[in-house]
Structure formats: structure tokens, C-alpha cells
């Protein structure tokens, strides 16, 4: 194997998981709120991306706070 496989292929295959940020009901509430605000599909996706970043920041802050 090549050295860069350690940081690409192997990393992705053996050290990565996919998991939900929120439970389905909370996510549904976010989607409903954003769908009432967005004026078109592009804005809808942009607002969802912004909300994702917000939720990830909240999750990271919670985990950091719990570790202290």
C-alpha cells in the first residue's frame, strides 16, 4: 500500500462512521421551520446547511463541556 492510503482510503474505510446529528423529530422541526422561511430550493438547501453547522457546533460544545 501507499503511505497516503493511511490518510485517505484506510481512514475513510476503517476510522469513519456516519451518524445523525439530531433525532428524526428534531430534524423534522428544523426542516419545517426552514421550509416556511426559504423562498426557493437553493435557499432551502443553503439554510439547511447553515442549520447543520449550528447543530454541529452545539453538539461539539456539549461534548467539550461534558469532557471538562
PDB file with SEQRES, HELIX, SHEET and CRYST1 records, atoms N, CA, C and O in Angstrom:
SEQRES   1 A   68  UNK UNK UNK UNK UNK UNK UNK UNK UNK UNK UNK UNK UNK          
SEQRES   2 A   68  UNK UNK UNK UNK UNK UNK UNK UNK UNK UNK UNK UNK UNK          
SEQRES   3 A   68  UNK UNK UNK UNK UNK UNK UNK UNK UNK UNK UNK UNK UNK          
SEQRES   4 A   68  UNK UNK UNK UNK UNK UNK UNK UNK UNK UNK UNK UNK UNK          
SEQRES   5 A   68  UNK UNK UNK UNK UNK UNK UNK UNK UNK UNK UNK UNK UNK          
SEQRES   6 A   68  UNK UNK UNK                                                  
HELIX    1 AA1 UNK A    3  UNK A    6  5                                   4    
HELIX    2 AA2 UNK A    9  UNK A   14  1                                   6    
HELIX    3 AA3 UNK A   24  UNK A   37  1                                  14    
HELIX    4 AA4 UNK A   41  UNK A   67  1                                  27    
CRYST1    1.000    1.000    1.000  90.00  90.00  90.00 P 1           1          
ATOM      1  N   UNK A   1       0.837  -1.181   0.000  1.00  0.00           N  
ATOM      2  CA  UNK A   1       0.000   0.000   0.000  1.00  0.00           C  
ATOM      3  C   UNK A   1       0.882   1.246   0.000  1.00  0.00           C  
ATOM      4  O   UNK A   1       2.054   1.211   0.378  1.00  0.00           O  
ATOM      5  N   UNK A   2       0.283   2.329  -0.432  1.00  0.00           N  
ATOM      6  CA  UNK A   2       0.992   3.605  -0.441  1.00  0.00           C  
ATOM      7  C   UNK A   2       0.783   4.334   0.890  1.00  0.00           C  
ATOM      8  O   UNK A   2      -0.228   4.140   1.565  1.00  0.00           O  
ATOM      9  N   UNK A   3       1.743   5.166   1.249  1.00  0.00           N  
ATOM     10  CA  UNK A   3       1.674   5.899   2.512  1.00  0.00           C  
ATOM     11  C   UNK A   3       0.411   6.756   2.610  1.00  0.00           C  
ATOM     12  O   UNK A   3      -0.214   6.823   3.668  1.00  0.00           O  
ATOM     13  N   UNK A   4       0.036   7.409   1.511  1.00  0.00           N  
ATOM     14  CA  UNK A   4      -1.131   8.292   1.544  1.00  0.00           C  
ATOM     15  C   UNK A   4      -2.442   7.533   1.786  1.00  0.00           C  
ATOM     16  O   UNK A   4      -3.449   8.137   2.157  1.00  0.00           O  
ATOM     17  N   UNK A   5      -2.429   6.204   1.576  1.00  0.00           N  
ATOM     18  CA  UNK A   5      -3.625   5.411   1.870  1.00  0.00           C  
ATOM     19  C   UNK A   5      -4.005   5.486   3.345  1.00  0.00           C  
ATOM     20  O   UNK A   5      -5.179   5.374   3.696  1.00  0.00           O  
ATOM     21  N   UNK A   6      -3.013   5.676   4.202  1.00  0.00           N  
ATOM     22  CA  UNK A   6      -3.279   5.790   5.634  1.00  0.00           C  
ATOM     23  C   UNK A   6      -4.209   6.969   5.924  1.00  0.00           C  
ATOM     24  O   UNK A   6      -5.060   6.889   6.810  1.00  0.00           O  
ATOM     25  N   UNK A   7      -4.050   8.036   5.193  1.00  0.00           N  
ATOM     26  CA  UNK A   7      -4.830   9.251   5.450  1.00  0.00           C  
ATOM     27  C   UNK A   7      -6.032   9.413   4.532  1.00  0.00           C  
ATOM     28  O   UNK A   7      -6.804  10.359   4.691  1.00  0.00           O  
ATOM     29  N   UNK A   8      -6.203   8.527   3.596  1.00  0.00           N  
ATOM     30  CA  UNK A   8      -7.334   8.636   2.673  1.00  0.00           C  
ATOM     31  C   UNK A   8      -8.180   7.376   2.730  1.00  0.00           C  
ATOM     32  O   UNK A   8      -9.144   7.312   3.493  1.00  0.00           O  
ATOM     33  N   UNK A   9      -7.841   6.400   1.955  1.00  0.00           N  
ATOM     34  CA  UNK A   9      -8.645   5.188   1.806  1.00  0.00           C  
ATOM     35  C   UNK A   9      -8.848   4.451   3.130  1.00  0.00           C  
ATOM     36  O   UNK A   9      -9.982   4.141   3.497  1.00  0.00           O  
ATOM     37  N   UNK A  10      -7.780   4.175   3.836  1.00  0.00           N  
ATOM     38  CA  UNK A  10      -7.900   3.434   5.091  1.00  0.00           C  
ATOM     39  C   UNK A  10      -8.635   4.243   6.150  1.00  0.00           C  
ATOM     40  O   UNK A  10      -9.452   3.700   6.895  1.00  0.00           O  
ATOM     41  N   UNK A  11      -8.348   5.535   6.220  1.00  0.00           N  
ATOM     42  CA  UNK A  11      -9.047   6.420   7.159  1.00  0.00           C  
ATOM     43  C   UNK A  11     -10.552   6.369   6.915  1.00  0.00           C  
ATOM     44  O   UNK A  11     -11.335   6.169   7.844  1.00  0.00           O  
ATOM     45  N   UNK A  12     -10.938   6.549   5.679  1.00  0.00           N  
ATOM     46  CA  UNK A  12     -12.359   6.552   5.340  1.00  0.00           C  
ATOM     47  C   UNK A  12     -13.008   5.193   5.605  1.00  0.00           C  
ATOM     48  O   UNK A  12     -14.139   5.126   6.085  1.00  0.00           O  
ATOM     49  N   UNK A  13     -12.305   4.135   5.298  1.00  0.00           N  
ATOM     50  CA  UNK A  13     -12.880   2.798   5.384  1.00  0.00           C  
ATOM     51  C   UNK A  13     -12.957   2.264   6.813  1.00  0.00           C  
ATOM     52  O   UNK A  13     -13.923   1.583   7.156  1.00  0.00           O  
ATOM     53  N   UNK A  14     -11.964   2.557   7.653  1.00  0.00           N  
ATOM     54  CA  UNK A  14     -11.889   1.914   8.954  1.00  0.00           C  
ATOM     55  C   UNK A  14     -11.933   2.852  10.156  1.00  0.00           C  
ATOM     56  O   UNK A  14     -11.914   2.387  11.295  1.00  0.00           O  
ATOM     57  N   UNK A  15     -11.990   4.151   9.926  1.00  0.00           N  
ATOM     58  CA  UNK A  15     -11.984   5.083  11.050  1.00  0.00           C  
ATOM     59  C   UNK A  15     -13.033   6.170  10.891  1.00  0.00           C  
ATOM     60  O   UNK A  15     -12.872   7.266  11.427  1.00  0.00           O  
ATOM     61  N   UNK A  16     -14.094   5.887  10.171  1.00  0.00           N  
ATOM     62  CA  UNK A  16     -15.139   6.861   9.919  1.00  0.00           C  
ATOM     63  C   UNK A  16     -16.501   6.177  10.063  1.00  0.00           C  
ATOM     64  O   UNK A  16     -16.692   5.041   9.628  1.00  0.00           O  
ATOM     65  N   UNK A  17     -17.437   6.892  10.681  1.00  0.00           N  
ATOM     66  CA  UNK A  17     -18.803   6.404  10.772  1.00  0.00           C  
ATOM     67  C   UNK A  17     -19.746   7.513  10.331  1.00  0.00           C  
ATOM     68  O   UNK A  17     -19.387   8.690  10.361  1.00  0.00           O  
ATOM     69  N   UNK A  18     -20.936   7.140   9.927  1.00  0.00           N  
ATOM     70  CA  UNK A  18     -21.983   8.092   9.605  1.00  0.00           C  
ATOM     71  C   UNK A  18     -23.043   7.984  10.693  1.00  0.00           C  
ATOM     72  O   UNK A  18     -23.542   6.895  10.977  1.00  0.00           O  
ATOM     73  N   UNK A  19     -23.383   9.112  11.297  1.00  0.00           N  
ATOM     74  CA  UNK A  19     -24.424   9.101  12.305  1.00  0.00           C  
ATOM     75  C   UNK A  19     -25.209  10.396  12.246  1.00  0.00           C  
ATOM     76  O   UNK A  19     -24.723  11.418  11.762  1.00  0.00           O  
ATOM     77  N   UNK A  20     -26.417  10.333  12.740  1.00  0.00           N  
ATOM     78  CA  UNK A  20     -27.290  11.504  12.731  1.00  0.00           C  
ATOM     79  C   UNK A  20     -26.839  12.511  13.769  1.00  0.00           C  
ATOM     80  O   UNK A  20     -26.341  12.142  14.833  1.00  0.00           O  
ATOM     81  N   UNK A  21     -27.015  13.777  13.458  1.00  0.00           N  
ATOM     82  CA  UNK A  21     -26.683  14.851  14.384  1.00  0.00           C  
ATOM     83  C   UNK A  21     -27.824  15.024  15.385  1.00  0.00           C  
ATOM     84  O   UNK A  21     -27.596  15.255  16.572  1.00  0.00           O  
ATOM     85  N   UNK A  22     -29.048  14.908  14.887  1.00  0.00           N  
ATOM     86  CA  UNK A  22     -30.242  15.079  15.714  1.00  0.00           C  
ATOM     87  C   UNK A  22     -31.129  13.851  15.581  1.00  0.00           C  
ATOM     88  O   UNK A  22     -30.973  13.053  14.657  1.00  0.00           O  
ATOM     89  N   UNK A  23     -32.066  13.710  16.522  1.00  0.00           N  
ATOM     90  CA  UNK A  23     -33.056  12.656  16.350  1.00  0.00           C  
ATOM     91  C   UNK A  23     -34.019  13.080  15.244  1.00  0.00           C  
ATOM     92  O   UNK A  23     -34.120  14.270  14.946  1.00  0.00           O  
ATOM     93  N   UNK A  24     -34.718  12.148  14.638  1.00  0.00           N  
ATOM     94  CA  UNK A  24     -35.573  12.473  13.481  1.00  0.00           C  
ATOM     95  C   UNK A  24     -36.624  13.550  13.756  1.00  0.00           C  
ATOM     96  O   UNK A  24     -36.894  14.378  12.887  1.00  0.00           O  
ATOM     97  N   UNK A  25     -37.223  13.550  14.957  1.00  0.00           N  
ATOM     98  CA  UNK A  25     -38.250  14.563  15.248  1.00  0.00           C  
ATOM     99  C   UNK A  25     -37.666  15.968  15.294  1.00  0.00           C  
ATOM    100  O   UNK A  25     -38.261  16.903  14.758  1.00  0.00           O  
ATOM    101  N   UNK A  26     -36.517  16.124  15.923  1.00  0.00           N  
ATOM    102  CA  UNK A  26     -35.874  17.441  15.991  1.00  0.00           C  
ATOM    103  C   UNK A  26     -35.478  17.911  14.597  1.00  0.00           C  
ATOM    104  O   UNK A  26     -35.645  19.083  14.260  1.00  0.00           O  
ATOM    105  N   UNK A  27     -34.954  16.992  13.789  1.00  0.00           N  
ATOM    106  CA  UNK A  27     -34.589  17.346  12.422  1.00  0.00           C  
ATOM    107  C   UNK A  27     -35.831  17.765  11.631  1.00  0.00           C  
ATOM    108  O   UNK A  27     -35.788  18.726  10.863  1.00  0.00           O  
ATOM    109  N   UNK A  28     -36.926  17.047  11.820  1.00  0.00           N  
ATOM    110  CA  UNK A  28     -38.180  17.384  11.137  1.00  0.00           C  
ATOM    111  C   UNK A  28     -38.620  18.804  11.491  1.00  0.00           C  
ATOM    112  O   UNK A  28     -39.085  19.543  10.623  1.00  0.00           O  
ATOM    113  N   UNK A  29     -38.478  19.184  12.745  1.00  0.00           N  
ATOM    114  CA  UNK A  29     -38.845  20.548  13.160  1.00  0.00           C  
ATOM    115  C   UNK A  29     -37.971  21.590  12.467  1.00  0.00           C  
ATOM    116  O   UNK A  29     -38.462  22.628  12.024  1.00  0.00           O  
ATOM    117  N   UNK A  30     -36.667  21.305  12.375  1.00  0.00           N  
ATOM    118  CA  UNK A  30     -35.777  22.226  11.668  1.00  0.00           C  
ATOM    119  C   UNK A  30     -36.181  22.358  10.203  1.00  0.00           C  
ATOM    120  O   UNK A  30     -36.227  23.467   9.669  1.00  0.00           O  
ATOM    121  N   UNK A  31     -36.472  21.242   9.555  1.00  0.00           N  
ATOM    122  CA  UNK A  31     -36.861  21.264   8.139  1.00  0.00           C  
ATOM    123  C   UNK A  31     -38.168  22.030   7.952  1.00  0.00           C  
ATOM    124  O   UNK A  31     -38.293  22.823   7.020  1.00  0.00           O  
ATOM    125  N   UNK A  32     -39.129  21.799   8.822  1.00  0.00           N  
ATOM    126  CA  UNK A  32     -40.406  22.520   8.715  1.00  0.00           C  
ATOM    127  C   UNK A  32     -40.206  24.023   8.873  1.00  0.00           C  
ATOM    128  O   UNK A  32     -40.757  24.811   8.105  1.00  0.00           O  
ATOM    129  N   UNK A  33     -39.419  24.415   9.865  1.00  0.00           N  
ATOM    130  CA  UNK A  33     -39.158  25.839  10.090  1.00  0.00           C  
ATOM    131  C   UNK A  33     -38.480  26.467   8.878  1.00  0.00           C  
ATOM    132  O   UNK A  33     -38.873  27.545   8.431  1.00  0.00           O  
ATOM    133  N   UNK A  34     -37.479  25.805   8.355  1.00  0.00           N  
ATOM    134  CA  UNK A  34     -36.743  26.342   7.206  1.00  0.00           C  
ATOM    135  C   UNK A  34     -37.602  26.360   5.958  1.00  0.00           C  
ATOM    136  O   UNK A  34     -37.495  27.281   5.149  1.00  0.00           O  
ATOM    137  N   UNK A  35     -38.448  25.364   5.788  1.00  0.00           N  
ATOM    138  CA  UNK A  35     -39.297  25.327   4.586  1.00  0.00           C  
ATOM    139  C   UNK A  35     -40.292  26.489   4.566  1.00  0.00           C  
ATOM    140  O   UNK A  35     -40.724  26.916   3.495  1.00  0.00           O  
ATOM    141  N   UNK A  36     -40.656  27.000   5.740  1.00  0.00           N  
ATOM    142  CA  UNK A  36     -41.562  28.146   5.799  1.00  0.00           C  
ATOM    143  C   UNK A  36     -40.831  29.454   5.508  1.00  0.00           C  
ATOM    144  O   UNK A  36     -41.453  30.449   5.136  1.00  0.00           O  
ATOM    145  N   UNK A  37     -39.521  29.449   5.678  1.00  0.00           N  
ATOM    146  CA  UNK A  37     -38.712  30.653   5.501  1.00  0.00           C  
ATOM    147  C   UNK A  37     -38.145  30.778   4.096  1.00  0.00           C  
ATOM    148  O   UNK A  37     -38.132  31.868   3.523  1.00  0.00           O  
ATOM    149  N   UNK A  38     -37.681  29.682   3.546  1.00  0.00           N  
ATOM    150  CA  UNK A  38     -36.985  29.694   2.249  1.00  0.00           C  
ATOM    151  C   UNK A  38     -37.938  30.077   1.122  1.00  0.00           C  
ATOM    152  O   UNK A  38     -39.102  29.676   1.106  1.00  0.00           O  
ATOM    153  N   UNK A  39     -37.420  30.857   0.186  1.00  0.00           N  
ATOM    154  CA  UNK A  39     -38.243  31.296  -0.942  1.00  0.00           C  
ATOM    155  C   UNK A  39     -38.045  30.414  -2.186  1.00  0.00           C  
ATOM    156  O   UNK A  39     -38.869  30.429  -3.101  1.00  0.00           O  
ATOM    157  N   UNK A  40     -36.943  29.646  -2.211  1.00  0.00           N  
ATOM    158  CA  UNK A  40     -36.723  28.723  -3.324  1.00  0.00           C  
ATOM    159  C   UNK A  40     -35.858  27.552  -2.845  1.00  0.00           C  
ATOM    160  O   UNK A  40     -35.398  27.543  -1.703  1.00  0.00           O  
ATOM    161  N   UNK A  41     -35.644  26.579  -3.711  1.00  0.00           N  
ATOM    162  CA  UNK A  41     -34.933  25.359  -3.327  1.00  0.00           C  
ATOM    163  C   UNK A  41     -33.473  25.637  -2.982  1.00  0.00           C  
ATOM    164  O   UNK A  41     -32.914  24.995  -2.093  1.00  0.00           O  
ATOM    165  N   UNK A  42     -32.856  26.581  -3.674  1.00  0.00           N  
ATOM    166  CA  UNK A  42     -31.463  26.905  -3.375  1.00  0.00           C  
ATOM    167  C   UNK A  42     -31.322  27.492  -1.975  1.00  0.00           C  
ATOM    168  O   UNK A  42     -30.415  27.125  -1.227  1.00  0.00           O  
ATOM    169  N   UNK A  43     -32.218  28.397  -1.630  1.00  0.00           N  
ATOM    170  CA  UNK A  43     -32.185  28.973  -0.289  1.00  0.00           C  
ATOM    171  C   UNK A  43     -32.503  27.910   0.762  1.00  0.00           C  
ATOM    172  O   UNK A  43     -31.900  27.900   1.835  1.00  0.00           O  
ATOM    173  N   UNK A  44     -33.433  27.032   0.464  1.00  0.00           N  
ATOM    174  CA  UNK A  44     -33.776  25.934   1.370  1.00  0.00           C  
ATOM    175  C   UNK A  44     -32.532  25.113   1.710  1.00  0.00           C  
ATOM    176  O   UNK A  44     -32.265  24.845   2.882  1.00  0.00           O  
ATOM    177  N   UNK A  45     -31.779  24.720   0.700  1.00  0.00           N  
ATOM    178  CA  UNK A  45     -30.576  23.921   0.928  1.00  0.00           C  
ATOM    179  C   UNK A  45     -29.494  24.730   1.651  1.00  0.00           C  
ATOM    180  O   UNK A  45     -28.779  24.195   2.499  1.00  0.00           O  
ATOM    181  N   UNK A  46     -29.378  25.992   1.323  1.00  0.00           N  
ATOM    182  CA  UNK A  46     -28.391  26.849   1.998  1.00  0.00           C  
ATOM    183  C   UNK A  46     -28.725  26.995   3.479  1.00  0.00           C  
ATOM    184  O   UNK A  46     -27.842  26.913   4.333  1.00  0.00           O  
ATOM    185  N   UNK A  47     -30.005  27.212   3.776  1.00  0.00           N  
ATOM    186  CA  UNK A  47     -30.426  27.351   5.168  1.00  0.00           C  
ATOM    187  C   UNK A  47     -30.273  26.040   5.937  1.00  0.00           C  
ATOM    188  O   UNK A  47     -29.911  26.044   7.114  1.00  0.00           O  
ATOM    189  N   UNK A  48     -30.549  24.923   5.271  1.00  0.00           N  
ATOM    190  CA  UNK A  48     -30.329  23.630   5.920  1.00  0.00           C  
ATOM    191  C   UNK A  48     -28.851  23.410   6.230  1.00  0.00           C  
ATOM    192  O   UNK A  48     -28.512  22.880   7.288  1.00  0.00           O  
ATOM    193  N   UNK A  49     -27.980  23.811   5.324  1.00  0.00           N  
ATOM    194  CA  UNK A  49     -26.538  23.691   5.561  1.00  0.00           C  
ATOM    195  C   UNK A  49     -26.114  24.565   6.745  1.00  0.00           C  
ATOM    196  O   UNK A  49     -25.306  24.145   7.572  1.00  0.00           O  
ATOM    197  N   UNK A  50     -26.656  25.768   6.821  1.00  0.00           N  
ATOM    198  CA  UNK A  50     -26.348  26.644   7.948  1.00  0.00           C  
ATOM    199  C   UNK A  50     -26.848  26.041   9.262  1.00  0.00           C  
ATOM    200  O   UNK A  50     -26.162  26.111  10.281  1.00  0.00           O  
ATOM    201  N   UNK A  51     -28.033  25.455   9.234  1.00  0.00           N  
ATOM    202  CA  UNK A  51     -28.585  24.840  10.442  1.00  0.00           C  
ATOM    203  C   UNK A  51     -27.753  23.624  10.855  1.00  0.00           C  
ATOM    204  O   UNK A  51     -27.553  23.370  12.043  1.00  0.00           O  
ATOM    205  N   UNK A  52     -27.277  22.887   9.870  1.00  0.00           N  
ATOM    206  CA  UNK A  52     -26.401  21.744  10.158  1.00  0.00           C  
ATOM    207  C   UNK A  52     -25.160  22.211  10.906  1.00  0.00           C  
ATOM    208  O   UNK A  52     -24.766  21.603  11.902  1.00  0.00           O  
ATOM    209  N   UNK A  53     -24.544  23.288  10.428  1.00  0.00           N  
ATOM    210  CA  UNK A  53     -23.357  23.828  11.086  1.00  0.00           C  
ATOM    211  C   UNK A  53     -23.679  24.278  12.507  1.00  0.00           C  
ATOM    212  O   UNK A  53     -22.885  24.055  13.421  1.00  0.00           O  
ATOM    213  N   UNK A  54     -24.827  24.906  12.699  1.00  0.00           N  
ATOM    214  CA  UNK A  54     -25.255  25.321  14.029  1.00  0.00           C  
ATOM    215  C   UNK A  54     -25.391  24.114  14.949  1.00  0.00           C  
ATOM    216  O   UNK A  54     -24.891  24.127  16.075  1.00  0.00           O  
ATOM    217  N   UNK A  55     -26.062  23.079  14.474  1.00  0.00           N  
ATOM    218  CA  UNK A  55     -26.268  21.873  15.293  1.00  0.00           C  
ATOM    219  C   UNK A  55     -24.942  21.166  15.591  1.00  0.00           C  
ATOM    220  O   UNK A  55     -24.752  20.652  16.694  1.00  0.00           O  
ATOM    221  N   UNK A  56     -24.032  21.136  14.626  1.00  0.00           N  
ATOM    222  CA  UNK A  56     -22.721  20.535  14.879  1.00  0.00           C  
ATOM    223  C   UNK A  56     -21.949  21.332  15.927  1.00  0.00           C  
ATOM    224  O   UNK A  56     -21.294  20.749  16.792  1.00  0.00           O  
ATOM    225  N   UNK A  57     -22.021  22.650  15.855  1.00  0.00           N  
ATOM    226  CA  UNK A  57     -21.364  23.492  16.854  1.00  0.00           C  
ATOM    227  C   UNK A  57     -21.958  23.252  18.239  1.00  0.00           C  
ATOM    228  O   UNK A  57     -21.225  23.167  19.225  1.00  0.00           O  
ATOM    229  N   UNK A  58     -23.279  23.144  18.314  1.00  0.00           N  
ATOM    230  CA  UNK A  58     -23.933  22.870  19.592  1.00  0.00           C  
ATOM    231  C   UNK A  58     -23.498  21.509  20.136  1.00  0.00           C  
ATOM    232  O   UNK A  58     -23.231  21.370  21.329  1.00  0.00           O  
ATOM    233  N   UNK A  59     -23.430  20.522  19.270  1.00  0.00           N  
ATOM    234  CA  UNK A  59     -23.002  19.190  19.685  1.00  0.00           C  
ATOM    235  C   UNK A  59     -21.564  19.205  20.179  1.00  0.00           C  
ATOM    236  O   UNK A  59     -21.257  18.628  21.223  1.00  0.00           O  
ATOM    237  N   UNK A  60     -20.687  19.859  19.436  1.00  0.00           N  
ATOM    238  CA  UNK A  60     -19.285  19.951  19.848  1.00  0.00           C  
ATOM    239  C   UNK A  60     -19.130  20.682  21.176  1.00  0.00           C  
ATOM    240  O   UNK A  60     -18.324  20.276  22.014  1.00  0.00           O  
ATOM    241  N   UNK A  61     -19.886  21.745  21.377  1.00  0.00           N  
ATOM    242  CA  UNK A  61     -19.830  22.470  22.644  1.00  0.00           C  
ATOM    243  C   UNK A  61     -20.305  21.596  23.800  1.00  0.00           C  
ATOM    244  O   UNK A  61     -19.726  21.629  24.886  1.00  0.00           O  
ATOM    245  N   UNK A  62     -21.353  20.820  23.568  1.00  0.00           N  
ATOM    246  CA  UNK A  62     -21.859  19.913  24.602  1.00  0.00           C  
ATOM    247  C   UNK A  62     -20.830  18.842  24.949  1.00  0.00           C  
ATOM    248  O   UNK A  62     -20.606  18.543  26.122  1.00  0.00           O  
ATOM    249  N   UNK A  63     -20.213  18.273  23.932  1.00  0.00           N  
ATOM    250  CA  UNK A  63     -19.208  17.241  24.178  1.00  0.00           C  
ATOM    251  C   UNK A  63     -17.991  17.810  24.895  1.00  0.00           C  
ATOM    252  O   UNK A  63     -17.428  17.166  25.781  1.00  0.00           O  
ATOM    253  N   UNK A  64     -17.588  19.016  24.511  1.00  0.00           N  
ATOM    254  CA  UNK A  64     -16.451  19.657  25.158  1.00  0.00           C  
ATOM    255  C   UNK A  64     -16.781  19.975  26.623  1.00  0.00           C  
ATOM    256  O   UNK A  64     -15.953  19.781  27.513  1.00  0.00           O  
ATOM    257  N   UNK A  65     -17.971  20.452  26.848  1.00  0.00           N  
ATOM    258  CA  UNK A  65     -18.391  20.772  28.204  1.00  0.00           C  
ATOM    259  C   UNK A  65     -18.454  19.509  29.079  1.00  0.00           C  
ATOM    260  O   UNK A  65     -18.070  19.537  30.248  1.00  0.00           O  
ATOM    261  N   UNK A  66     -18.938  18.414  28.505  1.00  0.00           N  
ATOM    262  CA  UNK A  66     -19.032  17.150  29.234  1.00  0.00           C  
ATOM    263  C   UNK A  66     -17.652  16.584  29.549  1.00  0.00           C  
ATOM    264  O   UNK A  66     -17.467  15.932  30.577  1.00  0.00           O  
ATOM    265  N   UNK A  67     -16.689  16.829  28.674  1.00  0.00           N  
ATOM    266  CA  UNK A  67     -15.352  16.279  28.896  1.00  0.00           C  
ATOM    267  C   UNK A  67     -14.585  17.038  29.967  1.00  0.00           C  
ATOM    268  O   UNK A  67     -13.640  16.508  30.551  1.00  0.00           O  
ATOM    269  N   UNK A  68     -14.986  18.276  30.228  1.00  0.00           N  
ATOM    270  CA  UNK A  68     -14.316  19.087  31.246  1.00  0.00           C  
ATOM    271  C   UNK A  68     -14.862  18.666  32.584  1.00  0.00           C  
ATOM    272  O   UNK A  68     -14.455  19.204  33.614  1.00  0.00           O  
TER     273      UNK A  68                                                      
END                                                                             
